[in-house]
Amino acid sequence: MFFLPDWLARYRLGGLTRGLYLYGPTGRGKTFHLKAIRAFIRMPYLDENKLKNVYREDVETFEEILTRPHASRGDGDDFDLLIDELGGENTLVDYGNRVDIAAEVIRIRHEMFQRHGAKTMLTGNLPPQGIRERYGDRIHSRLLEMCRCVSIGGCDLRQ
């Protein structure tokens, strides 16, 4: 069972080796959890729409946003990042090539995980199996390696 205060305490003590992927139906509190994490742990927060818009403008800036350090403590935490609504975007076409922003985010953040131990906290509606079906085995495997996957269930909190 996932309990946010325990997770935050472990993060602050340096006891985590992976990030977090919170998934579930719309209105279950995934973004609320991510913003709660942001309130306790200072790190950049991005949503999929911002990433999609940046990618349309400049691919290099897109990669820089996902890879640049945001602090100067000299450890892997410098590269940690919060990303809301993974997989909520439509596929983009870049010079005739189909681009899945979520797959690119996972690919780039996985490289940061391997290189620096960077942790990525993500939210999305797709369960891990849905990630596999939509983006393929390689992206699914990378997500599972770099994140603990936590299902957020219950009733729609917006109603």
Backbone as a chain_set.jsonl record, in Angstrom:
{"seq": "MFFLPDWLARYRLGGLTRGLYLYGPTGRGKTFHLKAIRAFIRMPYLDENKLKNVYREDVETFEEILTRPHASRGDGDDFDLLIDELGGENTLVDYGNRVDIAAEVIRIRHEMFQRHGAKTMLTGNLPPQGIRERYGDRIHSRLLEMCRCVSIGGCDLRQ", "coords": {"N": [[0.838, -1.182, 0.0], [0.514, 2.227, -0.784], [1.714, 5.053, 0.851], [1.806, 8.36, 1.136], [3.152, 10.209, 3.056], [5.116, 8.474, 4.201], [6.608, 7.831, 1.934], [7.61, 10.374, 1.233], [9.236, 10.901, 3.469], [11.16, 8.863, 3.214], [12.268, 9.659, 0.784], [13.431, 12.151, 1.441], [15.374, 11.305, 3.228], [17.081, 10.064, 1.58], [16.609, 7.451, 0.917], [15.499, 6.298, -1.33], [15.647, 4.68, -4.455], [14.429, 4.772, -6.847], [12.037, 6.494, -8.963], [8.591, 7.495, -9.155], [5.504, 6.362, -10.38], [2.359, 7.384, -10.604], [-0.769, 6.179, -11.268], [-4.072, 5.939, -12.699], [-7.695, 6.168, -13.017], [-9.331, 9.18, -14.234], [-9.627, 11.968, -12.032], [-8.922, 10.929, -9.534], [-7.016, 11.914, -7.82], [-4.324, 12.024, -8.496], [-2.779, 14.176, -9.541], [-3.065, 15.887, -7.375], [-1.602, 14.454, -5.413], [0.944, 14.629, -6.618], [1.388, 17.381, -6.564], [1.427, 17.718, -3.82], [3.771, 16.365, -3.206], [5.511, 18.104, -4.494], [5.206, 20.349, -2.853], [6.607, 19.639, -0.573], [9.088, 18.818, -1.407], [11.409, 20.487, -3.109], [11.432, 20.751, -6.436], [11.541, 20.84, -10.024], [8.42, 21.158, -11.783], [6.503, 19.891, -14.317], [4.012, 19.801, -16.884], [2.389, 17.634, -19.22], [1.327, 19.049, -21.393], [2.869, 21.412, -21.494], [5.355, 20.288, -22.119], [4.767, 19.183, -24.616], [4.228, 21.502, -26.118], [6.735, 22.784, -25.972], [8.298, 20.883, -27.309], [7.253, 21.086, -29.895], [8.195, 23.605, -30.576], [11.043, 23.508, -30.262], [13.21, 20.912, -30.336], [15.672, 20.516, -29.063], [15.535, 22.227, -26.823], [13.466, 20.96, -25.488], [14.724, 18.518, -24.749], [16.712, 19.607, -23.121], [15.229, 20.703, -20.988], [14.381, 18.368, -19.776], [16.742, 17.274, -18.891], [18.502, 19.024, -17.571], [20.263, 20.089, -14.621], [18.661, 21.205, -11.625], [19.459, 22.154, -9.261], [22.304, 22.592, -7.098], [23.58, 20.695, -5.521], [25.193, 18.629, -6.05], [24.542, 15.951, -6.291], [22.534, 13.099, -7.379], [19.943, 13.969, -6.92], [19.809, 16.502, -7.904], [18.815, 16.337, -10.433], [16.232, 15.428, -10.317], [12.707, 15.243, -11.101], [9.314, 16.321, -11.576], [6.53, 15.218, -13.373], [3.466, 15.767, -14.786], [0.519, 14.154, -15.973], [1.375, 12.192, -17.923], [1.278, 10.702, -21.076], [-1.095, 11.804, -21.788], [-1.103, 13.305, -23.991], [-1.505, 13.996, -27.525], [-0.22, 12.248, -30.377], [2.534, 13.711, -31.987], [3.602, 15.105, -35.137], [6.682, 15.324, -36.558], [8.52, 16.688, -38.946], [7.453, 14.773, -40.7], [7.776, 12.47, -39.236], [6.354, 10.385, -36.777], [5.873, 11.248, -33.433], [5.868, 10.278, -30.134], [5.304, 11.918, -27.323], [5.273, 11.083, -24.616], [6.716, 8.663, -24.731], [9.196, 9.671, -25.498], [9.786, 11.262, -23.257], [10.019, 9.264, -21.256], [12.158, 7.791, -22.331], [14.305, 9.693, -22.33], [14.368, 10.471, -19.608], [14.94, 8.001, -18.474], [17.563, 7.625, -19.337], [18.751, 9.632, -17.781], [18.248, 8.576, -15.281], [19.859, 6.271, -15.344], [22.388, 7.423, -15.739], [22.726, 9.399, -13.697], [21.252, 8.619, -11.506], [18.874, 9.887, -11.3], [15.615, 10.693, -10.203], [12.281, 10.337, -11.301], [9.09, 11.582, -10.973], [5.95, 10.738, -11.914], [2.634, 11.207, -13.302], [-0.279, 9.605, -14.636], [-2.93, 8.305, -16.742], [-2.831, 5.805, -17.85], [-2.358, 2.383, -17.045], [0.585, 0.41, -16.187], [0.561, -1.781, -18.03], [-0.949, -0.674, -20.072], [0.819, 1.287, -20.928], [2.73, -0.371, -22.045], [1.234, -1.496, -24.171], [0.636, 0.779, -25.683], [3.105, 2.124, -26.18], [5.085, 0.201, -26.427], [7.329, -2.589, -25.62], [9.976, -1.835, -24.865], [9.839, 0.852, -23.854], [8.02, 0.432, -21.783], [9.499, -1.342, -20.154], [11.624, 0.338, -19.411], [10.238, 2.285, -17.94], [9.335, 0.717, -15.762], [11.789, 0.038, -14.644], [12.795, 2.501, -13.74], [10.834, 3.61, -12.113], [8.602, 3.224, -9.328], [5.51, 1.793, -9.604], [2.303, 2.904, -8.862], [-1.017, 2.341, -8.246], [-3.757, 4.499, -8.186], [-6.753, 4.428, -6.851], [-10.295, 4.303, -6.192], [-13.152, 6.514, -5.763], [-14.332, 9.085, -8.045], [-13.002, 12.082, -7.237], [-13.775, 14.581, -7.968], [-16.457, 14.778, -8.17]], "CA": [[0.0, 0.0, 0.0], [1.265, 3.478, -0.913], [1.381, 6.068, 1.842], [2.621, 9.496, 0.718], [4.108, 10.705, 4.057], [6.248, 7.547, 4.304], [7.414, 7.984, 0.727], [8.32, 11.649, 1.351], [10.289, 10.744, 4.474], [12.23, 8.055, 2.611], [12.924, 10.481, -0.237], [14.274, 13.151, 2.113], [16.503, 10.624, 3.866], [17.913, 9.46, 0.541], [16.376, 6.016, 0.916], [14.811, 5.834, -2.536], [16.511, 4.507, -5.621], [13.618, 4.94, -8.058], [10.984, 7.491, -8.932], [7.232, 7.082, -8.843], [4.496, 6.551, -11.424], [1.007, 7.294, -10.057], [-1.699, 6.03, -12.388], [-5.444, 5.591, -12.369], [-8.709, 6.922, -13.759], [-9.449, 10.622, -14.038], [-10.278, 12.469, -10.827], [-8.612, 10.13, -8.342], [-6.091, 12.621, -6.936], [-2.923, 11.845, -8.894], [-2.153, 15.501, -9.597], [-3.033, 16.353, -5.988], [-0.439, 13.807, -4.795], [2.169, 15.174, -7.203], [1.557, 18.738, -6.032], [1.818, 17.56, -2.414], [5.204, 16.053, -3.252], [6.187, 19.356, -4.862], [5.174, 21.257, -1.708], [7.581, 19.204, 0.423], [10.39, 18.605, -2.038], [11.556, 21.482, -4.176], [11.964, 20.282, -7.708], [10.723, 21.343, -11.132], [7.14, 20.526, -12.081], [6.093, 20.09, -15.701], [2.897, 18.969, -17.321], [2.577, 17.111, -20.571], [1.021, 20.092, -22.376], [4.046, 22.271, -21.632], [6.375, 19.533, -22.845], [4.335, 19.077, -26.013], [4.428, 22.806, -26.748], [8.175, 23.011, -26.112], [8.793, 19.99, -28.366], [6.856, 21.676, -31.184], [9.034, 24.773, -30.848], [12.47, 23.213, -30.353], [13.514, 19.605, -29.749], [16.824, 20.646, -28.164], [15.041, 22.81, -25.575], [12.705, 19.871, -24.869], [15.684, 17.624, -24.091], [17.387, 20.353, -22.058], [14.31, 20.789, -19.848], [14.314, 17.054, -19.129], [18.053, 16.79, -18.456], [19.349, 19.99, -16.86], [20.153, 20.085, -13.16], [17.901, 22.336, -11.103], [20.078, 22.53, -7.989], [23.756, 22.413, -7.188], [24.041, 19.932, -4.361], [26.217, 17.7, -6.508], [24.12, 14.549, -6.257], [21.507, 12.757, -8.351], [18.714, 14.714, -6.663], [19.841, 17.718, -8.724], [18.156, 16.071, -11.705], [14.892, 14.888, -10.09], [11.719, 16.007, -11.85], [7.9, 15.946, -11.487], [5.846, 15.377, -14.661], [2.048, 15.462, -14.636], [-0.293, 13.769, -17.14], [2.106, 11.445, -18.945], [0.427, 9.93, -21.972], [-2.325, 12.52, -22.084], [-0.916, 14.081, -25.216], [-1.68, 13.355, -28.82], [1.023, 12.042, -31.097], [2.933, 14.825, -32.838], [4.325, 14.765, -36.353], [7.846, 16.187, -36.671], [9.145, 16.437, -40.249], [6.916, 13.538, -41.244], [7.958, 11.365, -38.292], [5.423, 10.341, -35.652], [6.593, 11.374, -32.172], [5.084, 10.111, -28.914], [5.982, 12.711, -26.299], [5.45, 10.265, -23.411], [7.822, 7.732, -24.979], [10.431, 10.469, -25.472], [10.03, 11.622, -21.858], [10.514, 8.076, -20.553], [13.491, 7.471, -22.869], [15.287, 10.674, -21.853], [14.477, 10.384, -18.148], [15.613, 6.741, -18.169], [18.997, 7.906, -19.49], [19.152, 10.397, -16.597], [18.207, 7.615, -14.175], [21.051, 5.432, -15.431], [23.604, 8.237, -15.667], [22.847, 10.201, -12.474], [20.356, 8.163, -10.446], [17.775, 10.857, -11.233], [14.287, 10.139, -9.976], [11.202, 11.02, -11.999], [7.775, 11.325, -10.426], [5.024, 10.909, -13.03], [1.242, 10.778, -13.183], [-0.903, 9.274, -15.91], [-4.131, 7.479, -16.669], [-2.562, 4.452, -18.339], [-1.624, 1.468, -16.174], [1.815, -0.041, -16.846], [0.245, -2.611, -19.196], [-1.377, 0.261, -21.109], [2.06, 1.882, -21.456], [3.312, -1.399, -22.921], [0.425, -1.614, -25.39], [0.673, 2.012, -26.483], [4.454, 2.57, -26.539], [5.967, -0.925, -26.685], [8.027, -3.253, -24.515], [11.175, -1.112, -24.43], [9.435, 1.99, -23.015], [7.417, -0.173, -20.59], [10.587, -1.857, -19.335], [12.345, 1.488, -18.85], [9.383, 2.868, -16.904], [9.361, -0.154, -14.586], [13.115, 0.101, -14.031], [13.09, 3.779, -13.089], [9.734, 4.073, -11.252], [7.662, 2.351, -8.632], [4.179, 2.067, -10.156], [1.296, 2.889, -7.807], [-2.378, 2.578, -8.718], [-4.582, 5.36, -7.339], [-8.132, 4.049, -7.157], [-11.35, 4.977, -5.449], [-14.179, 7.222, -6.534], [-13.945, 10.353, -8.66], [-13.011, 13.104, -6.192], [-14.298, 15.836, -8.509], [-17.924, 14.746, -8.182]], "C": [[0.884, 1.247, 0.0], [0.776, 4.481, 0.119], [2.328, 7.241, 1.631], [3.578, 10.009, 1.8], [5.32, 9.787, 4.239], [7.188, 7.707, 3.121], [8.24, 9.266, 0.803], [9.468, 11.559, 2.35], [11.457, 9.946, 3.905], [12.985, 8.853, 1.556], [13.901, 11.455, 0.422], [15.499, 12.524, 2.768], [17.424, 9.958, 2.846], [17.724, 7.964, 0.42], [15.674, 5.474, -0.315], [15.794, 5.73, -3.691], [15.758, 4.707, -6.924], [12.612, 6.057, -7.855], [9.64, 6.841, -8.681], [6.346, 7.333, -10.051], [3.135, 6.309, -10.796], [0.037, 7.234, -11.222], [-3.079, 5.64, -11.885], [-6.407, 6.441, -13.174], [-8.695, 8.411, -13.407], [-10.137, 10.939, -12.709], [-9.961, 11.722, -9.551], [-7.592, 10.777, -7.409], [-4.622, 12.469, -7.295], [-2.179, 13.182, -8.915], [-2.06, 16.099, -8.198], [-1.82, 15.765, -5.263], [0.865, 14.418, -5.31], [2.432, 16.589, -6.682], [1.907, 18.713, -4.545], [3.305, 17.228, -2.323], [5.988, 17.335, -3.532], [6.245, 20.33, -3.688], [6.244, 20.912, -0.671], [8.991, 19.06, -0.128], [10.501, 19.58, -3.197], [12.217, 20.844, -5.391], [11.046, 20.771, -8.808], [9.487, 20.483, -11.377], [6.762, 20.89, -13.512], [4.814, 19.317, -15.95], [3.102, 18.635, -18.793], [2.291, 18.167, -21.637], [2.202, 21.029, -22.581], [5.125, 21.552, -22.428], [6.032, 19.419, -24.324], [4.578, 20.391, -26.748], [5.909, 23.118, -26.951], [8.733, 22.146, -27.234], [8.465, 20.556, -29.743], [7.771, 22.828, -31.579], [10.489, 24.396, -31.101], [12.794, 21.92, -29.604], [14.675, 19.702, -28.763], [16.416, 21.246, -26.817], [14.243, 21.776, -24.79], [13.654, 18.952, -24.099], [16.399, 18.329, -22.946], [16.514, 20.446, -20.808], [14.296, 19.478, -19.065], [15.644, 16.598, -18.54], [18.866, 17.77, -17.615], [19.185, 19.864, -15.347], [19.406, 21.333, -12.697], [18.436, 22.814, -9.767], [21.58, 22.296, -8.133], [24.298, 21.7, -5.958], [25.09, 18.904, -4.752], [25.825, 16.242, -6.411], [23.012, 14.327, -7.279], [20.214, 13.518, -8.158], [18.653, 16.014, -7.458], [19.016, 17.559, -9.996], [16.728, 15.546, -11.547], [13.841, 15.827, -10.687], [10.319, 15.438, -11.631], [7.243, 16.209, -12.839], [4.416, 14.88, -14.514], [1.422, 15.117, -15.986], [0.492, 13.108, -18.266], [1.131, 10.632, -19.785], [-0.876, 10.608, -22.311], [-2.269, 13.294, -23.389], [-1.303, 13.286, -26.454], [-0.307, 13.158, -29.44], [1.297, 13.26, -31.975], [3.599, 14.291, -34.094], [5.427, 15.797, -36.518], [8.589, 15.824, -37.948], [8.729, 15.081, -40.812], [7.063, 12.33, -40.342], [6.969, 11.496, -37.145], [6.22, 10.35, -34.346], [5.608, 11.233, -31.019], [5.842, 10.809, -27.792], [6.244, 11.876, -25.045], [6.612, 9.295, -23.578], [9.157, 8.468, -24.94], [10.787, 10.87, -24.042], [10.62, 10.435, -21.112], [11.916, 7.723, -21.03], [14.558, 8.405, -22.284], [15.469, 10.581, -20.345], [15.125, 9.078, -17.709], [17.125, 6.9, -18.309], [19.523, 8.665, -18.273], [19.175, 9.512, -15.349], [19.48, 6.769, -14.182], [22.332, 6.228, -15.204], [23.803, 8.888, -14.298], [22.024, 9.682, -11.299], [19.161, 9.081, -10.278], [16.439, 10.149, -11.072], [13.246, 11.004, -10.675], [9.893, 10.602, -11.36], [6.763, 11.709, -11.498], [3.6, 10.602, -12.608], [0.726, 10.455, -14.576], [-2.136, 8.422, -15.7], [-3.867, 6.034, -17.063], [-1.875, 3.606, -17.278], [-0.354, 1.016, -16.893], [1.554, -0.903, -18.085], [-0.228, -1.743, -20.365], [-0.196, 0.988, -21.738], [2.705, 0.902, -22.427], [2.554, -1.47, -24.245], [0.548, -0.389, -26.286], [2.069, 2.347, -27.008], [5.454, 1.438, -26.765], [6.709, -1.421, -25.455], [9.213, -2.454, -23.98], [10.817, 0.042, -23.485], [8.827, 1.484, -21.707], [8.505, -0.648, -19.629], [11.371, -0.723, -18.668], [11.541, 2.152, -17.737], [9.451, 2.036, -15.626], [10.71, -0.122, -13.882], [13.303, 1.384, -13.224], [12.008, 4.253, -12.118], [9.036, 2.927, -10.532], [6.279, 2.748, -9.13], [3.125, 1.879, -9.066], [-0.058, 3.245, -8.403], [-3.129, 3.435, -7.7], [-6.035, 5.096, -7.732], [-9.134, 4.882, -6.379], [-12.327, 5.675, -6.365], [-13.609, 8.523, -7.1], [-14.097, 11.456, -7.615], [-13.563, 14.437, -6.674], [-15.823, 15.879, -8.488], [-18.472, 14.744, -6.778]], "O": [[1.888, 1.302, 0.71], [-0.424, 4.726, 0.246], [3.521, 7.133, 1.914], [4.747, 10.233, 1.486], [6.437, 10.274, 4.412], [8.409, 7.718, 3.28], [9.428, 9.26, 0.48], [10.553, 12.084, 2.099], [12.615, 10.317, 4.096], [14.206, 8.737, 1.445], [15.055, 11.565, 0.009], [16.551, 13.158, 2.849], [18.432, 9.356, 3.215], [18.586, 7.273, -0.123], [15.291, 4.305, -0.341], [16.658, 6.587, -3.873], [16.368, 4.802, -7.989], [12.367, 6.506, -6.735], [9.554, 5.773, -8.074], [6.424, 8.391, -10.676], [2.785, 5.17, -10.487], [0.018, 8.129, -12.067], [-3.232, 5.088, -10.796], [-5.992, 7.325, -13.923], [-8.113, 8.824, -12.404], [-11.095, 10.275, -12.313], [-10.681, 11.875, -8.564], [-7.326, 10.253, -6.327], [-3.757, 12.76, -6.469], [-1.08, 13.298, -8.371], [-1.069, 16.753, -7.874], [-1.094, 16.486, -4.578], [1.779, 14.691, -4.532], [3.575, 16.945, -6.395], [2.613, 19.599, -4.064], [4.012, 17.753, -1.462], [6.999, 17.612, -2.887], [7.225, 21.06, -3.54], [6.732, 21.796, 0.032], [9.969, 19.169, 0.611], [9.746, 19.486, -4.165], [13.386, 20.459, -5.369], [9.884, 21.085, -8.549], [9.504, 19.265, -11.204], [6.712, 22.067, -13.868], [4.559, 18.299, -15.306], [3.884, 19.273, -19.498], [2.946, 18.18, -22.679], [2.507, 21.404, -23.713], [5.743, 22.143, -23.314], [6.906, 19.544, -25.182], [5.078, 20.393, -27.873], [6.292, 23.658, -27.989], [9.55, 22.614, -28.027], [9.295, 20.512, -30.651], [8.087, 23.012, -32.755], [11.107, 24.897, -32.04], [12.664, 21.853, -28.382], [14.66, 19.034, -27.729], [16.909, 20.81, -25.777], [14.332, 21.721, -23.564], [13.414, 18.645, -22.931], [16.665, 17.717, -21.911], [17.009, 20.285, -19.693], [14.211, 19.481, -17.837], [15.679, 15.637, -17.771], [19.848, 17.361, -16.996], [18.096, 19.566, -14.856], [19.514, 22.392, -13.314], [17.921, 23.778, -9.2], [22.051, 21.852, -9.179], [25.347, 22.063, -5.425], [25.795, 18.37, -3.896], [26.694, 15.371, -6.446], [22.601, 15.262, -7.967], [19.458, 13.703, -9.111], [17.573, 16.566, -7.665], [18.567, 18.551, -10.57], [16.075, 15.248, -12.547], [14.047, 17.038, -10.77], [10.15, 14.224, -11.513], [7.38, 17.3, -13.393], [4.18, 13.724, -14.162], [1.756, 15.715, -17.009], [0.291, 13.432, -19.437], [0.257, 9.951, -19.247], [-1.688, 10.05, -23.049], [-3.265, 13.865, -23.833], [-1.409, 12.06, -26.42], [0.655, 13.828, -29.064], [0.39, 13.776, -32.628], [4.098, 13.166, -34.115], [5.158, 16.995, -36.608], [9.217, 14.768, -38.024], [9.557, 14.335, -41.335], [6.529, 11.264, -40.65], [6.769, 12.585, -36.607], [7.139, 9.548, -34.174], [4.63, 11.975, -30.935], [6.898, 10.343, -27.364], [7.33, 11.955, -24.471], [7.41, 9.124, -22.657], [10.138, 7.948, -24.409], [11.955, 10.824, -23.656], [11.619, 10.584, -20.408], [12.777, 7.388, -20.216], [15.592, 7.945, -21.801], [16.597, 10.609, -19.853], [15.795, 9.043, -16.677], [17.884, 6.373, -17.496], [20.617, 8.377, -17.787], [20.022, 9.685, -14.472], [20.104, 6.575, -13.139], [23.255, 5.749, -14.545], [24.924, 8.927, -13.79], [22.089, 10.245, -10.206], [18.504, 9.065, -9.237], [16.171, 9.138, -11.721], [13.316, 12.233, -10.649], [9.613, 9.412, -11.221], [6.719, 12.857, -11.94], [3.374, 9.833, -11.673], [1.233, 10.97, -15.573], [-2.36, 7.884, -14.616], [-4.601, 5.134, -16.654], [-0.907, 4.058, -16.667], [-0.231, 1.224, -18.1], [2.257, -0.766, -19.086], [0.065, -2.049, -21.521], [-0.202, 1.274, -22.936], [3.17, 1.292, -23.498], [3.164, -1.501, -25.314], [0.563, -0.511, -27.511], [2.212, 2.8, -28.144], [6.56, 1.685, -27.247], [6.721, -0.779, -24.405], [9.428, -2.403, -22.769], [11.432, 0.188, -22.429], [9.09, 2.044, -20.643], [8.436, -0.384, -18.429], [11.736, -0.82, -17.496], [12.099, 2.537, -16.709], [9.607, 2.583, -14.534], [10.774, -0.241, -12.659], [13.901, 1.36, -12.148], [12.236, 5.204, -11.37], [8.902, 1.821, -11.057], [5.918, 3.924, -9.078], [3.061, 0.829, -8.426], [-0.229, 4.314, -8.99], [-3.136, 3.135, -6.506], [-6.482, 5.491, -8.809], [-8.856, 6.008, -5.967], [-12.334, 5.462, -7.577], [-12.548, 8.991, -6.685], [-15.207, 11.73, -7.159], [-13.797, 15.335, -5.864], [-16.413, 16.924, -8.764], [-19.689, 14.719, -6.59]]}, "num_chains": 1, "name": "protein.A"}
